[in-house]
Amino acid sequence: MALDKVDRKILAILQQDSTVSLNDLAEAVNLTTTPCWKRLKKLEESGIIAKRVALLNPESLGLCFTVFVLVQTSDHSHEWYRKFVATVEEFPEVMEFYRMAGEYDYMMKVLVKDMKDYDQFYKKLVNSVAGLNNVTSTFAMESLKYTTELPLGH
């Protein structure tokens, strides 16, 4: 789906506040409500808008410990991959999970309360899947930038 200037503006507004009313959204993009609603539905049906959610403040929930976990494996079979992905997807502490190119095969962003909680996560991870050769953890000391807003200017 090709996006025009109005679609990009709708998306930019929704990325800042997905609770904006249809009337306010339509007014902000200089449309009446019906054409705005149709564009919104088209963006949802095309998958550009995947879902609308509430973003929670992790620190106010006691989740202050961010860990980047790098994993190396010697097993690159499809069966192992499927099992590993399915296992990691079950861990609620894993916020992001990537298959990587380079020295490490996988990377996870893990969010927990403290080092003790991370140690429990780590033990659960390494005991859940055979074939993990190296699991390296780096700990974030300070978050300098965090956003969920995608760059729409391109």
Stockholm file with secondary structure:
# STOCKHOLM 1.0

chainA/1-154         MALDKVDRKILAILQQDSTVSLNDLAEAVNLTTTPCWKRLKKLEESGIIAKRVALLNPESLGLCFTVFVLVQTSDHSHEWYRKFVATVEEFPEVMEFYRMAGEYDYMMKVLVKDMKDYDQFYKKLVNSVAGLNNVTSTFAMESLKYTTELPLGH
#=GR chainA/1-154 SS CCCCHHHHHHHHHHHHCTTCCHHHHHHHTTCCHHHHHHHHHHHHHTTSSCCCCCCCCTGGGTCCEEEEEEEEESCCCHHHHHHHHHHHHTCTTEEEEEECSSSCSEEEEEEESSHHHHHHHHHHHHHHSTTEEEEEEEECSCCCCCCCCCCCCC
#=GC SS_cons         CCCCHHHHHHHHHHHHCTTCCHHHHHHHTTCCHHHHHHHHHHHHHTTSSCCCCCCCCTGGGTCCEEEEEEEEESCCCHHHHHHHHHHHHTCTTEEEEEECSSSCSEEEEEEESSHHHHHHHHHHHHHHSTTEEEEEEEECSCCCCCCCCCCCCC
//
